[in-house]
Amino acid sequence: MAIFVDEAENLYHGKYFCHMLTDQFEQAELHAFARQIGVKPCWFHNPKPGDHPHYDLNQFQRKRALANGAQFITGKRYIIEIVRPRRAKLAELAEQKCK
């Protein structure tokens, strides 16, 4: 499993934030990594189906995540390697429920 930090720089209340996420469908290791680097559980977002669960990180936390082994990911790689496979997995699970 890999933990990723994306290139986003979203301005919110005067600070820039990015996202920390995983390429895995299960989120346990992402939560464990977040605890390890001191990211609060309330910063976890589990959006609507088809989007990708993630933590919002400020710039200090982003540096800490990268220093502790998270990998940088570009927006294009994020879509290709994480979002599309997750959507395919969700579609597969939905199809199995209908059988």
N, C-alpha and C positions, 0 to 999 in steps of 0.2 A: 504494500500500500504506500501511496505517496500523499504527502500534504503539500498543497500548493498555496502560493500567495500571488494574486493577480496584479496586473499593472494599473488597476483603477485608481483614480485619485478623486474621489467624490467629496466635495466640500459640504460639510454639515456643521453648523454652529461654530464656524470659524476654524475647523480642523479638517484635515484631509484623511479620508478613510479608504481602505481597500478591502478585499475579501480573502479569507482563508478557507480553503475547502479541500475535499479529498476526491480522488477518482473512484472511490469505492461506493457501492450502494449503501452499505451499512456505515453508520456514523460513529461507532464506539471509539475508534482510534483517533478520529478528529477531535472528539470531546476530551480524550485523554491528553492529546497534544496541547489543546487549549488550556487545560488545567496546569500542565507542566510549565507553560510559559506565562501563566497568571492572567489569562483572559477569562472574564466573567461569563458564566452561563447565559446571562441575560443578553449578551451580544450575539447569540446564536439566532439565525433566521432560518426557518423552515417554510419556504414560500409555497405557493400553489404547486400542484403536481405538474411536472414537466420542467420546472425551474430547478435550481440546485441549492440545497441547504448549504449555509456558509456562516462564518463569523465575520463581523465587521471589525477591522483592526485600524487603530490610528497609526501614525507613522512610527512611533516608538515601538509599538507592538509588532509592526511589520518587520522592523529590523531585528527584534528579538526572535520572531518566528524564523526568519532566514538564517540567523546565527545558530539556531537550534535544529537546522536540517530541513526546513520547508524549502520547496523549490519554487523559483519564480516561473510564472506562466503568462504568456501573452494572451490577449483577448482572442486571437484566432485559434490558438492551441486549446484555450478554455472551451470554446464551442466544439471543436472537432474531437478532443480527447475526453471531455467530461460531460458537457450538456447533451450532445447527440447520443452517446451510449446510455446515459441515464434515461433519456426519453424513450429509447428503444426498450430498455429493461422495464420501464413502467407500462409500456404498451404490451409487452409480453406478459406481464403479470395480469393486466386487465383482461387480456385474451384468455388466459388460463382460468380466470374466474367465471368466464362466460361459457365454458365447456361443461 
